[in-house]
Structure formats: structure tokens, C-alpha cells
Amino acid sequence: MIDVLFVCSKTPPMSVVADTLDKLNAEGARVVFGGLIPSRAAREHRDELDFAETHDLVQAKVRRAVQLPRGEQVWLRVRSDSWLRERARKAGVLVALDEQAVYTVWQLAQRNRTAKAVYGFAPAVNAVRELKRTGVAPSGSFRPPLSLVARDGARAVRRLPDATARLVTARPIMRRSLGERLWRLPLRVPGVPTGLRVPIGRRVAEALNWAGRRGGATYTLVLTASKVSDPALKAELLETAVNQDYQRGIVPPHLDTAVQALLDLADLRQSEGRYEEAARNLRNALLLTFHRVAHIDGLTSPLTADPGRFVKRIHSSRAMQTVMTPRGRLRPAAPPPADRPLRLLLTTNENANFLRHIIHRYDAHPDVEVRYLDVASEEVLKKVSRSDQRVMQERMGGDDAYAAQLEQLMRPHLDWADTVFLDWCAAPATALTNLDPGDTRIIIRLHSYEAFTRFPHMVDFSRVDDLVFVADHVQDLTTSLVPQLRGPHAPRMHVLHNAMDLGGFAREKTPDARFNLGLVGIGQVAKDPLWALEVLRRLRERDDRYRLLLVGGDMNPRASRASKKYSKQFEEELEPLVEAGAVLRLGPTDDVAGKLTDIGFILSTSVREGCHVGLMEGAASGAVPVVRDWPFYAGKAHSARTLYPEGWVLDTPEAAAQRVLQVNVSEESWLDHSRLAAKYAQSTWDWSVVSADFDRLFLGEQR
């Protein structure tokens, strides 16, 4: 026998109740009735019907003060009614006879997972017949009608104080997919006013986040935004949704939609002359497009597969086109002076790691007078040089005060210098090119990281005379991304190796060095040290003398959730290898050359690099290079294969392990490869060689 429980919150149509009861009894079901029937006549009619049992809920008002919607009031009464809860636990089918009883039936179904919960008379008969035929409850989730959720759910959010609304969207409810779907229904219904739909969406998203269903929270915001016509609200909801995904460490599936909404809003605000808002929304679109989770803290980047397609969206924005419009310079850069030393301003923003040898050389050069400017050393200049939103606002014509402040701070430096060399194509480069440089020559160096950021798209390259790259593959990627670098206003472009003094790395190796792999620098996900662990495991399957030495600080798990995930996996795989003595963590050091004396093979396991200084230093020490074909550039015209000699670069951990084994077939073989690597590094990348290229860049051929 199948137990059926009818639940109602108001007087049902008794003739339909009677007809349905006859059908259920004919199927052999045992039907009980519980609920609220305000009409005495209706109650008397019910009692005359052939129910197995009947029960009336208490009519007293519950929580009158909070003005709960009717459906919530019914549930609060049922929850404290032992008779009805007992019958619900035994029921095979739970039936809501009216809209306000749906929430109660859903709650009862959460406590009796074997029961089928339905809404309406015909579904009740169908459920009993199906259960009778199969012996199991029919599959499928309990779905209340859209009209119910649109009306009753909307009222709930509108009427309830925050504390009570959080109760209605409580964690136990929102942790279940059914609860999530129930609350989404009013967001899908057409005709719900924006003033009601948006608070519902935000409340449900908040509750889902609170319940740990963060993906559902994101989808809820996107769903809400899809029904909203107001461009500012739409952009705000989508931006919040995408940022939530980034906070989870994933590339958002709705990234393009959010970016387009922000760009549309930026274009609209620009057309209205609201330049501050236009610049803010444009900047937010760029922040989402070039977020570090998408490009820096992962092993892939959507940017590299088809660079032109990736940036087409932002370059199609009218506001962005205004920002990217070349403004040119009033007069060309003057040639190096013939009657006095060249005045060279070397500039950076906190990171001078790649300037030390350049500063030292030209400080001592008789034909050069050097000044050094770190824009981060002066608080006002630091703030102004990093204000990319104000750069955009000024270019739209809406921030004369910023232009005047930048002029006041930077013009004395430009007036003094014959040549400005700015290291890193980042925020200060956008500020510097906001000024007309006069006849001062402007040189900017772009390493690798910047290509994956918004900044090259904001630099006015018509005011840059020379753009220096550290490798051909970085130049290829950057020019494919930035239209100005392909146009008539593009600067001269050069590829110059970093300034590295490699002479001090030529030290004698320890006796066991040829069985030690080395990885210098593991502080970023892009270094992908897990690849190195796989190479090590394959080597130790053949010869357990092989070890891996890790040089440098650990990865920062606080950089992003994506970085944290990778760091956790790396530490889990690393721990048993460290315990077995297969991996040594040497940590940060000021003496990389000293650590390299124990390393016979230097690894580059990265997914992307500019030139990988750590590998070049390792090669100069006589460690035999084993280079992964960096996936971001693999198969392109320029890559790790064109940067390094043939034989150094491999596709897979197995191929890398085979190279180590082949080189290490004997000590003599390893020594030969060691000498060749050191010779190549010293003759190609040492500052004694590369400095001549910088002399030509700064001074021309005549000096």
C-alpha cells in the first residue's frame, strides 16, 4: 500500500479533492489529509470523504512581526506539528494542493528522500501509478510552478528583514541543488521588475556563497544580469560574477559577456561626456581581460592561442580606441650630442634587477652622464605614474588636472635627459607617454610578463622611439596583440639580451654534480616545477642517484586561489621526494653561482619565459641545459627552439629524461656537453658581449 499525504494552506476545490481521492483509493493508496482549511463547511465536506486520516493545523499566527510570506508561515506550523511530520516520514507521495503549500512539501521531501514530492492533483495520481508500476518513486526533481516562485519568492525577499531572509535562504537549503533551483526560478520569469529581480539575485548569490555553492552563486548573478536592461546594473552584476570565479582560481566561462558589458557601458558613458565613469569601466574591462588567474597563475592562457582574436573585443570599443589613438610628438628626438656626454635617465618602478649592470657600465662611461629614477621612491610620483585610470580619463579629455600634475612631476626629468630608458612596459610607461617628450628620445624595454597585461595596450607608442624586447618570441606576441606596433607610428624595435655578468659562474663542479638536476626559481606557477618532478621520477626509475636541487623562494599561495591550488599540489607531490632524499630545497640565496657548483643539469620547465636568466646562468656554470619547449610559444615562428641551440629543447618529461641519460652515458660525455654549454653561454649572453649592443642603442655607431 502506498501512503499519500495531502498538504494545503487554504480551502481547496473540494469537488476536485473528492474526485482525486476516488482515483487514488482505486489504485490502492492510503490517503491522509493535513493542512489549513479556514472554511467550516469545507472541513465538514472533507470529513465526509474517504480519507484514512485527517488533521487540521493550528490557526494561530506565527511570527507575525516578520511578515513571512504565506508559504513560510505554513512550514513553520508544520515543523512543530508532530502528527503531520510523522505521516510525512511514512509517505510515499507528498502532495502540495496549493502554491503556498509547495515550500512545506519541499521541506518535508528533504526529510524523506524516498518520497516523491509533487504539486497538484493530476501529478499526485500519476506519481502513485508510477510508484505502483515500478515499485520506486518516479525520478525527477520537484519543480514548483514559475508563478509561485515569481510571486511568493519575490515577496519573501522584498518583505523580509536581512536576518530573516538569510533564514529563508539558509545554508542547509542552499547547499542542495533543489534549493538552488527553486530560488533561481523567479530570476528566469519574465516581467519581474528590475527593482525586485536584482535584490533577489543578489540575495540568492549571497546565500549560495555562504553555503559553499560558489559556482551556483556566479551563475545566479549571470542569470540575473541576462534579464536586466539597465547597462550599469548589468555590467555590475556580471563583473561581480566574473570576479567571484577569479577568486575561486578559475577562468570565468562568462568572461567575454562581462567584458563586453563593461565596454558597452564605457562607450555609453564616454558618449555622454561622463569620462571618469567611462575610464573606470574601461579599466575594469581590462582588469578582467588580463587578470592574473587567466594568464599569470595558470599553465595556459587564452591569449596565446589566437592573440588577435583575444584582443579584438577590447580594441573594438570606442572608448578604448580613443585611449589608443596615437597623439604623436611635436618634434622628433634629437640625435646624441656630439659636444658633451649623453644625458641618460635610467628609469624603473621598484624592480631594478635587470638594470644593475647597465647602471654600472654607463656610470663609468666617459661619454655618458647617468641619472637614475625609481618612480616608486617618491610617493606622489608613484601614485601618479600608476594611475592608469586617470591616464585613460585624460586621453578622453576629462582630466586636465592629471595632465598638469604629470607635467609638473616629469617635465624636469625630460628636459634634463637626452635619452630616457624605461625598464618594464608597465603602468609608468602609460603615464610617460601621456606627455609629449619634446626632443628627448624615449626607449622602453618590455620583458615577458608585460605582454600578458593591459599596459602595452595603453602606451602611446607614437611617442616611443625604440622598443626593446628580450627575445624574438616576445616581440612576435606583443606585436600581434598591440595594433600601434603594426602601424605607421610604430617605434623602432630591437631584440637585446638581458645584461648578465656570467664570468663569475665558471666554477669547478663537485664530483656528484652530473647526477644533480637544478631548477633555479620556482616562485611562480609559470615555472611549472611539477614538470621537473616528473622528469626526476622518470630518471630515478632508471638510476636512483639522480636528485633535484631547488634554488629560490617558495611559491606564494596568497597570490591567487589558482596559485594556491598549484602550490598545494606541488607540495603534496614534493613531500615524499624530499623525505626520500631525492629533492633538496636550497631556498633563497645571494650566491646562485655557488649553488650551481652542485648542479650538473639545469632545467627550464616553464610554460612561458622571456629568456630565462636562471637557465642562462646555469649554462654558463657548465650545467647542461634541458629546456622544455615552452607551451605558450611552442610551434610558433620563434620559441625556445629558436632561442637556444639545437638539442637543448624537448617536448616531454620523457624526452627530457632521455636527454639527461644520453648526455650522462659517461663522465667524459657529460664533461663535453658541459664545456660546450658554458662556452655558448659566455660567448652569447655575457655582458662583455651584450654591452656592445646597448652602446649602439644609446650612443649610435659613432661612439
C-alpha positions in Angstrom: 0.0 0.0 0.0 1.2 3.5 -0.9 0.8 6.2 1.7 -0.1 9.6 0.3 -0.1 12.9 2.2 -2.1 15.9 1.1 -1.0 19.3 2.4 -2.8 22.5 1.9 -2.7 26.1 3.2 -6.1 27.2 2.2 -9.5 25.8 1.2 -9.0 23.5 -1.8 -11.7 22.8 -4.5 -13.5 20.1 -2.7 -15.1 18.5 -5.8 -11.6 18.0 -7.3 -10.3 16.7 -4.0 -13.1 14.1 -3.9 -12.5 13.0 -7.5 -8.8 12.7 -6.9 -9.3 10.8 -3.7 -11.5 8.3 -5.5 -8.8 7.7 -8.1 -6.1 7.2 -5.5 -8.2 4.8 -3.5 -8.9 2.8 -6.6 -5.2 2.5 -7.1 -5.0 1.0 -3.6 -3.4 4.1 -2.0 -3.9 5.2 1.6 -4.5 8.9 1.6 -4.3 11.2 4.6 -5.0 14.9 4.7 -3.3 17.6 6.7 -3.4 21.4 6.5 -5.4 24.5 6.9 -9.0 24.8 5.8 -10.4 28.1 7.1 -14.0 27.2 5.9 -16.0 25.2 8.3 -18.3 23.9 5.5 -15.2 22.7 3.6 -13.9 20.9 6.6 -17.2 19.2 7.1 -17.2 18.2 3.4 -13.7 16.8 3.8 -14.6 14.8 6.8 -17.3 13.1 4.8 -14.7 11.9 2.2 -13.0 8.6 2.4 -9.6 9.8 3.8 -7.7 7.3 6.0 -7.0 10.2 8.4 -7.4 14.0 8.6 -5.7 16.6 10.6 -6.0 20.4 10.9 -3.1 22.7 11.6 -3.3 25.2 14.3 -4.7 28.5 13.1 -2.6 30.8 15.3 -0.4 33.4 13.7 3.3 32.6 13.7 6.0 35.2 13.6 3.5 38.0 12.7 6.2 40.6 13.3 8.4 39.5 10.5 5.6 39.2 8.0 6.7 36.0 6.4 5.1 35.1 3.1 2.2 32.6 3.4 4.3 29.6 2.3 6.9 30.2 5.1 4.1 30.6 7.7 2.7 27.2 6.7 6.0 25.5 7.1 6.7 27.0 10.5 3.4 25.5 11.7 4.0 22.1 10.1 7.5 22.0 11.5 6.1 22.0 15.0 3.3 19.6 14.3 4.3 16.0 15.3 1.2 14.4 13.7 1.9 15.8 10.3 5.7 15.2 10.4 5.1 11.6 11.4 2.8 11.0 8.4 5.3 12.8 6.1 8.0 10.4 7.2 5.9 7.4 6.2 4.5 8.8 3.0 5.5 7.5 -0.5 4.0 10.6 -2.2 3.8 14.1 -0.8 1.3 16.4 -2.5 1.0 20.2 -2.3 -2.6 21.1 -3.1 -1.9 24.9 -3.5 1.0 27.2 -4.2 1.6 28.2 -0.6 2.0 24.5 0.4 4.8 23.9 -2.0 7.6 25.2 0.3 6.3 22.9 3.1 6.2 19.8 0.8 9.7 20.6 -0.4 10.9 20.8 3.2 9.2 17.5 4.1 10.8 15.9 1.0 14.2 16.9 2.3 13.5 14.8 5.4 12.0 11.9 3.4 14.3 11.3 0.4 12.4 8.2 -0.7 9.1 10.1 -1.2 8.0 11.7 -4.4 7.0 15.3 -3.9 4.5 16.8 -6.4 2.3 19.8 -6.8 -1.3 19.3 -8.0 -3.9 16.7 -8.3 -3.1 15.1 -11.6 0.7 14.7 -10.7 -0.4 13.0 -7.5 -2.3 10.3 -9.4 0.5 9.9 -11.9 3.0 9.5 -9.1 1.0 6.8 -7.4 0.5 4.9 -10.6 4.2 5.1 -11.4 5.2 4.0 -8.0 2.7 1.1 -8.1 4.1 0.1 -11.5 7.8 0.2 -10.8 8.0 -0.1 -7.0 10.2 3.0 -6.8 9.4 6.7 -6.7 9.4 8.3 -10.2 12.7 10.1 -11.0 12.9 13.8 -11.4 13.2 16.8 -9.1 10.2 18.5 -7.6 9.7 21.7 -9.5 7.1 24.3 -8.3 5.4 26.5 -10.9 7.0 29.6 -12.1 4.1 31.7 -10.9 4.6 30.6 -7.4 8.2 31.4 -7.2 7.9 34.6 -9.1 5.2 35.9 -6.7 5.9 34.2 -3.4 9.7 34.2 -3.6 9.8 37.8 -4.7 7.6 38.8 -1.8 9.9 36.9 0.5 12.9 38.9 -0.4 11.0 42.2 -0.5 9.3 41.8 2.8 11.9 40.1 5.0 14.5 41.8 7.1 18.1 40.7 6.3 18.2 38.3 9.3 15.0 36.6 8.3 15.9 36.5 4.6 19.1 34.7 5.5 16.9 32.2 7.4 14.8 31.5 4.3 17.9 31.1 2.2 19.6 29.1 5.0 22.8 27.1 4.4 21.1 23.7 4.6 18.6 24.7 2.0 21.1 26.4 -0.4 23.6 23.6 -0.2 21.1 21.4 -2.0 20.7 21.7 -5.8 16.9 21.7 -5.4 17.0 24.7 -3.1 19.3 26.5 -5.5 17.0 25.8 -8.4 13.9 26.9 -6.5 15.4 30.2 -5.7 16.6 30.7 -9.3 13.1 30.4 -10.7 12.0 34.0 -10.0 15.1 35.2 -11.8 14.1 33.5 -15.0 10.5 34.6 -15.0 9.8 37.5 -17.5 8.1 40.6 -16.3 9.6 40.7 -12.8 10.6 44.4 -12.1 14.3 45.1 -12.1 14.0 46.6 -8.6 12.8 43.3 -7.4 14.8 40.9 -9.6 18.2 42.3 -8.8 17.8 42.1 -4.9 16.6 38.6 -5.3 19.6 37.7 -7.4 22.0 39.3 -5.0 20.4 37.6 -2.0 20.4 34.2 -3.6 24.0 34.6 -4.7 25.0 35.7 -1.2 23.2 32.7 0.3 24.8 30.3 -2.2 28.3 31.7 -1.5 27.5 31.3 2.2 26.5 27.7 1.6 29.7 27.0 -0.3 28.0 26.7 -3.7 30.2 29.4 -5.3 29.6 28.2 -8.9 25.9 28.5 -8.4 26.3 32.0 -6.9 28.2 33.1 -10.0 25.6 31.5 -12.3 22.8 33.2 -10.4 24.4 36.7 -10.9 24.9 36.0 -14.6 21.2 34.8 -14.9 20.0 37.9 -13.1 22.1 40.1 -15.4 20.7 38.4 -18.5 17.2 39.7 -17.6 18.3 43.2 -16.8 18.2 46.0 -19.4 20.0 48.7 -17.4 23.6 48.7 -18.7 25.1 49.8 -15.4 23.3 47.2 -13.4 24.1 44.5 -16.0 27.8 45.4 -16.0 28.0 45.5 -12.2 26.3 42.0 -11.8 28.5 40.4 -14.5 31.7 42.0 -13.1 30.9 40.7 -9.7 30.2 37.2 -11.1 33.4 37.0 -13.0 35.5 38.3 -10.1 34.0 35.6 -7.9 35.2 33.0 -10.4 38.6 34.5 -10.4 38.6 34.4 -6.6 38.0 30.7 -7.0 41.0 30.4 -9.1 39.3 29.5 -12.4 39.0 31.3 -15.8 35.3 32.5 -15.8 33.1 31.0 -18.5 31.2 34.2 -18.8 34.3 36.4 -19.1 33.5 37.6 -22.6 30.0 38.6 -21.7 31.1 40.6 -18.6 33.9 42.4 -20.6 31.5 43.3 -23.3 29.0 44.7 -20.8 31.7 46.9 -19.3 33.0 48.0 -22.6 29.5 48.9 -23.8 29.0 50.9 -20.6 32.3 52.7 -21.1 31.4 53.6 -24.6 28.0 54.9 -23.4 29.5 57.0 -20.6 32.1 58.4 -23.0 29.4 59.5 -25.4 27.6 61.2 -22.5 30.7 63.1 -21.5 31.0 61.2 -18.2 34.7 60.5 -18.7 35.5 59.4 -15.1 32.9 56.6 -15.3 33.9 55.7 -18.8 37.5 55.3 -17.7 36.6 53.3 -14.7 34.5 50.9 -16.6 37.1 50.6 -19.3 39.8 49.9 -16.8 37.6 47.3 -15.1 37.1 45.6 -18.5 40.9 45.5 -19.0 41.4 44.1 -15.5 39.1 41.3 -16.2 40.5 40.6 -19.6 44.1 40.5 -18.4 43.5 39.0 -14.9 46.5 37.1 -13.5 44.4 34.0 -12.9 43.8 33.8 -16.7 47.4 34.5 -17.8 49.9 34.5 -15.0 48.9 31.9 -12.4 48.0 29.1 -14.7 49.6 26.7 -17.1 47.6 28.0 -20.1 46.4 31.4 -21.3 43.5 32.2 -23.6 45.7 34.9 -25.1 48.3 32.8 -26.8 46.1 30.6 -29.0 44.9 33.4 -31.1 46.2 36.8 -29.9 44.4 38.9 -32.4 41.0 37.3 -31.7 41.6 37.6 -28.0 42.0 41.4 -28.0 39.6 42.2 -30.8 36.8 42.8 -28.4 38.6 45.4 -26.4 40.0 47.1 -29.4 36.5 47.4 -30.9 35.4 49.6 -28.1 35.1 53.3 -29.0 36.4 54.3 -25.6 39.5 52.0 -26.0 40.0 53.4 -29.5 40.2 56.9 -28.0 42.8 55.8 -25.5 44.8 54.0 -28.2 44.7 56.9 -30.7 48.3 58.0 -31.5 48.9 61.6 -30.5 52.5 61.8 -31.8 55.2 64.2 -30.8 55.6 67.8 -31.7 59.2 67.3 -32.9 61.5 64.3 -33.4 64.0 63.1 -30.9 67.4 64.9 -31.2 70.4 62.8 -32.1 73.0 62.1 -29.4 75.0 65.3 -28.7 78.5 65.4 -30.2 79.9 68.1 -27.9 79.1 66.7 -24.5 78.2 63.4 -22.8 74.8 61.9 -23.4 72.4 62.5 -20.6 70.8 59.1 -19.9 67.9 58.8 -17.5 67.5 55.1 -16.4 64.1 54.6 -15.0 62.1 51.8 -13.4 59.3 51.1 -11.0 60.8 49.3 -7.9 62.3 46.4 -9.9 65.9 47.3 -10.9 67.0 43.7 -11.1 67.9 43.9 -14.8 69.4 47.4 -14.6 72.4 46.9 -12.3 75.0 46.2 -14.9 73.6 48.9 -17.2 73.8 51.5 -14.4 77.3 50.4 -13.5 78.6 50.5 -17.1 77.3 53.9 -18.0 78.1 55.5 -14.7 81.7 54.8 -15.6 81.3 55.7 -19.3 83.1 58.9 -20.3 80.6 59.8 -22.9 77.5 59.3 -20.7 76.1 61.2 -17.8 73.6 59.0 -15.8 70.7 59.7 -13.6 68.6 57.0 -12.0 64.9 57.4 -11.2 62.7 54.9 -9.4 59.2 56.3 -9.7 58.2 54.4 -6.6 60.7 56.3 -4.5 58.6 59.4 -4.5 55.1 58.9 -3.1 53.4 61.5 -5.3 55.2 60.4 -8.4 54.5 56.7 -7.6 50.8 57.4 -7.3 50.6 59.5 -10.5 52.7 57.0 -12.6 50.4 54.1 -11.6 47.1 55.9 -12.1 46.2 54.1 -15.4 42.5 55.1 -14.9 43.4 58.7 -14.9 45.6 58.2 -18.0 42.5 56.9 -19.8 40.3 59.7 -18.5 42.8 62.3 -19.6 43.0 60.8 -23.1 39.2 61.0 -23.3 39.5 64.7 -22.5 38.3 64.6 -18.9 41.2 65.0 -16.5 43.2 68.2 -17.2 44.3 68.2 -13.6 46.1 64.9 -14.0 47.8 66.1 -17.1 49.0 69.2 -15.3 50.3 67.2 -12.3 52.1 64.7 -14.5 53.7 67.5 -16.4 54.9 69.2 -13.2 56.4 66.0 -11.9 58.0 64.6 -15.1 58.9 67.6 -17.2 62.1 68.4 -15.3 63.4 64.9 -15.9 62.5 65.0 -19.6 64.1 68.5 -20.0 67.4 67.2 -18.5 67.6 63.9 -20.4 68.7 63.3 -23.9 67.5 59.7 -23.6 65.1 58.1 -21.2 65.4 54.3 -20.8 62.4 52.9 -19.0 62.7 49.3 -17.9 59.4 47.4 -17.9 56.5 48.3 -20.2 54.0 48.7 -17.3 51.9 51.5 -15.7 54.7 54.1 -15.7 55.1 53.6 -19.4 51.4 54.6 -19.9 52.0 57.7 -17.8 55.3 58.7 -19.5 53.7 58.5 -23.0 50.9 60.7 -21.8 53.4 63.6 -22.1 54.9 65.0 -25.2 58.6 64.2 -24.8 59.9 67.2 -26.6 63.1 66.3 -28.4 64.0 63.7 -25.7 64.4 60.2 -27.0 62.2 57.6 -25.3 63.3 53.9 -25.1 61.1 51.3 -23.3 62.1 47.7 -22.6 59.5 45.0 -22.5 60.5 41.8 -20.9 57.8 39.0 -21.0 55.3 39.5 -18.2 54.0 42.8 -19.6 52.8 41.1 -22.8 50.1 39.4 -20.6 48.9 42.6 -19.0 46.8 45.6 -20.1 49.6 48.1 -20.1 51.0 47.7 -23.7 47.5 48.5 -25.0 47.6 51.8 -23.1 51.1 53.0 -24.1 51.1 55.7 -26.8 53.9 54.2 -28.9 53.8 57.1 -31.3 55.8 58.9 -28.5 58.3 56.0 -28.1 61.4 56.0 -30.4 62.7 52.5 -29.6 61.1 49.4 -28.1 63.4 46.8 -26.8 62.5 43.1 -26.4 64.4 40.4 -24.6 63.5 37.7 -27.2 62.0 37.3 -30.7 59.1 35.3 -29.5 58.1 38.0 -27.0 58.2 40.6 -29.9 56.1 38.4 -32.1 53.4 38.0 -29.4 53.4 41.7 -28.4 53.1 43.0 -31.9 50.3 40.6 -32.7 48.4 42.0 -29.7 49.0 45.8 -30.0 47.8 47.4 -33.2 50.1 50.5 -32.8 53.1 48.3 -33.1 52.0 47.2 -36.6 51.1 50.7 -37.8 52.9 53.7 -39.3 53.6 55.2 -35.8 55.3 52.1 -34.5 58.7 52.7 -32.8 61.9 51.0 -33.9 62.1 47.6 -32.4 65.1 45.7 -31.2 65.9 42.3 -29.5 68.7 42.6 -26.9 69.7 40.1 -24.4 69.5 41.0 -20.7 72.6 42.4 -19.0 74.2 39.4 -17.3 77.7 39.1 -15.9 78.3 35.4 -16.4 82.0 35.3 -15.7 81.6 34.5 -12.0 79.6 31.4 -12.8 82.6 29.4 -14.3 83.4 27.4 -11.2 84.5 23.8 -10.7 81.7 21.3 -10.3 81.5 18.9 -7.4 82.2 15.2 -8.1 78.5 14.2 -8.0 77.1 17.2 -9.9 76.4 15.2 -13.1 73.6 13.3 -11.2 72.0 16.5 -9.9 69.3 18.4 -11.8 68.8 22.0 -10.9 65.8 24.4 -11.1 66.6 28.0 -10.3 63.4 29.9 -9.4 60.2 28.2 -8.5 58.2 31.1 -7.1 55.6 31.3 -9.9 53.1 28.9 -11.4 54.6 29.6 -14.8 57.8 27.9 -13.8 55.7 24.6 -13.5 58.1 22.8 -11.2 55.8 19.8 -11.3 57.2 19.1 -14.8 60.7 18.9 -13.1 59.4 16.3 -10.6 58.1 14.2 -13.5 61.5 14.3 -15.2 63.1 13.3 -11.9 60.8 10.4 -11.3 61.5 9.0 -14.8 65.2 9.3 -14.2 65.1 7.6 -10.8 63.2 4.7 -12.3 66.5 4.0 -14.2 69.1 5.3 -11.7 68.3 6.4 -8.1 71.4 8.5 -7.9 69.6 11.4 -9.6 68.4 14.2 -7.4 66.7 17.6 -8.0 68.0 20.7 -6.3 65.5 23.6 -6.0 67.1 27.1 -5.7 64.9 30.0 -4.8 62.0 31.0 -2.6 58.8 29.0 -2.5 55.6 29.9 -4.4 53.3 32.4 -2.8 50.0 30.7 -2.3 48.4 34.0 -1.4 48.9 35.4 -4.9 45.6 33.9 -6.0 43.4 30.9 -5.5 44.9 29.4 -8.7 48.4 29.9 -7.3 47.3 28.3 -4.0 45.9 25.2 -5.8 49.1 24.7 -7.8 51.2 25.3 -4.7 49.2 22.7 -2.7 49.6 20.1 -5.4 53.3 20.7 -5.8 53.9 20.4 -2.1 51.9 17.2 -1.9 54.0 15.6 -4.7 57.2 17.1 -3.4 57.0 15.9 0.2 57.7 12.2 -0.4 60.6 13.0 -2.7 62.1 15.3 -0.1 61.7 12.6 2.6 63.4 10.1 0.3 66.4 12.5 -0.3 65.5 12.8 -4.0 64.9 16.5 -3.8 66.8 19.2 -1.9 65.2 22.5 -1.2 68.1 25.0 -1.0 65.9 28.1 -0.6 66.6 31.7 -1.5 70.3 32.7 -1.9 72.5 35.6 -2.9 75.1 33.1 -4.2 73.4 31.4 -7.1 76.8 30.7 -8.7 77.9 28.8 -5.5 74.8 26.7 -5.6 75.3 25.8 -9.2 78.6 24.0 -8.5 76.5 21.1 -7.2 74.3 21.1 -10.3 75.2 19.2 -13.5 71.9 19.7 -15.5 70.0 23.0 -15.4 66.3 22.7 -16.2 63.8 25.2 -17.7 60.4 23.7 -17.1 58.3 26.8 -17.6 55.2 27.3 -19.7 56.4 30.7 -20.7 59.6 32.7 -20.4 61.3 35.7 -22.0 64.8 34.4 -22.0 65.1 32.6 -18.6 68.1 34.1 -16.9 68.3 31.2 -14.4 68.9 28.8 -17.3 71.4 31.0 -18.9 73.4 31.4 -15.7 73.2 27.6 -15.2 74.6 27.0 -18.7 77.4 29.5 -18.0 78.3 27.4 -15.0 78.7 24.3 -17.1 75.4 22.7 -16.2 74.0 21.0 -19.3 70.7 22.7 -20.3 67.5 20.7 -20.5 64.7 23.0 -21.8 61.0 22.4 -22.1 59.6 23.7 -25.3 57.6 26.5 -23.5 54.0 25.7 -24.3 52.9 29.3 -24.7 55.2 29.7 -27.7 55.8 26.1 -28.9 55.3 25.6 -32.6 55.4 29.3 -33.4 57.9 31.1 -35.7 60.0 31.9 -32.6 60.1 29.9 -29.4 62.6 28.2 -27.0 63.8 26.2 -30.0 64.9 29.3 -31.9 66.4 31.0 -28.8 68.6 28.0 -27.7 70.9 25.7 -29.6 69.6 22.5 -31.2 69.3 19.6 -28.8 68.6 21.7 -25.7 64.9 21.9 -26.1 62.5 18.9 -25.6 58.7 18.4 -25.7 58.0 16.0 -22.9 59.4 14.9 -19.5 60.3 11.5 -21.1 62.3 13.2 -23.8 64.0 15.4 -21.2 64.9 12.3 -19.1 66.3 10.7 -22.3 68.5 13.7 -23.0 69.9 13.5 -19.4 70.6 9.8 -19.8 72.2 10.2 -23.2 74.5 13.1 -22.1 75.3 11.2 -18.9 76.2 7.9 -20.6 79.7 8.6 -19.3 81.5 11.3 -17.3 83.5 12.2 -20.4 80.3 12.7 -22.4 78.8 14.9 -19.7 82.0 17.0 -19.4 82.0 17.6 -23.2 78.4 18.8 -23.1 79.2 20.9 -20.0 82.1 22.7 -21.7 80.0 23.4 -24.9 77.1 24.8 -22.8 79.4 27.1 -20.8 81.2 28.3 -24.0 78.0 29.1 -25.8 76.6 31.0 -22.8 79.7 33.0 -22.2 80.1 33.9 -25.9 76.4 34.8 -26.5 74.9 36.2 -23.3 77.7 37.6 -21.2 77.6 41.4 -20.6 81.0 41.7 -22.2 79.3 40.7 -25.5 75.9 42.2 -25.0 77.1 45.6 -23.8 78.2 46.5 -27.3 74.5 46.2 -28.4 73.5 48.7 -25.7 76.3 51.0 -26.7 74.9 51.1 -30.2 71.3 51.6 -28.8 72.2 54.5 -26.6 75.2 56.1 -28.5 74.9 55.0 -32.0 77.8 53.7 -34.2 80.0 56.8 -33.8 80.9 56.1 -30.2 
